[in-house]
């Protein structure tokens, strides 16, 4: 959990200053944090992820995006859909994700 906090904090700082360069060089790192953050019960992690995704959508508005941004959007779409489709997802996680993270993800997908 501390590694996710640190990683998201760094992503947010760099995305604020150099989103193009960061995503082109480190798009895979964004994808790697998506699943553990979305499965986390930590609303602060969800908020940090939403901030990263908001910066991403501002820098690279969908739908006309190239790799690795298209891959990030696709992975977010899969994770959000999986969260809502599974009947085994703990209620706390669904409720937490349904907050700012889902709002941000839905904004990305439209």
C-alpha positions, 0 to 999 in steps of 0.5 A, spaced: 500 500 500 505 505 501 508 503 494 502 505 491 501 511 495 508 513 493 507 511 485 501 515 484 503 521 488 509 521 483 505 520 477 500 526 479 506 530 480 509 528 473 502 528 469 501 535 472 508 538 468 509 533 463 504 528 461 506 527 454 513 525 455 511 521 462 505 517 458 509 515 452 515 513 456 511 510 462 504 508 460 505 501 462 506 503 469 499 506 469 496 500 467 500 496 472 497 500 478 490 500 476 488 493 478 491 493 485 488 500 486 481 499 484 481 492 488 484 496 494 479 499 500 482 505 500 478 511 498 485 516 498 488 511 493 482 511 489 482 519 489 489 519 487 488 514 481 482 519 479 487 525 479 491 521 474 486 519 470 483 526 470 490 529 468 490 523 462 484 525 459 485 532 459 492 531 456 489 525 451 482 526 450 478 520 448 476 517 443 482 519 438 488 516 442 494 512 440 498 507 444 499 507 450 493 511 452 488 507 448 491 501 452 490 505 459 483 506 457 481 499 455 484 497 461 480 502 465 474 500 461 475 492 463 476 493 470 470 498 471 466 493 467 469 487 471 467 490 478 460 491 476 459 484 473 462 480 479 457 478 484 463 477 489 466 484 489 466 486 496 461 491 498 466 496 500 470 496 494 464 497 490 461 503 494 468 506 494 470 505 487 463 508 485 465 515 488 470 519 484 474 513 481 468 511 477 466 518 475 473 519 473 473 513 469 466 514 466 468 521 464 474 517 460 470 512 457 465 517 454 
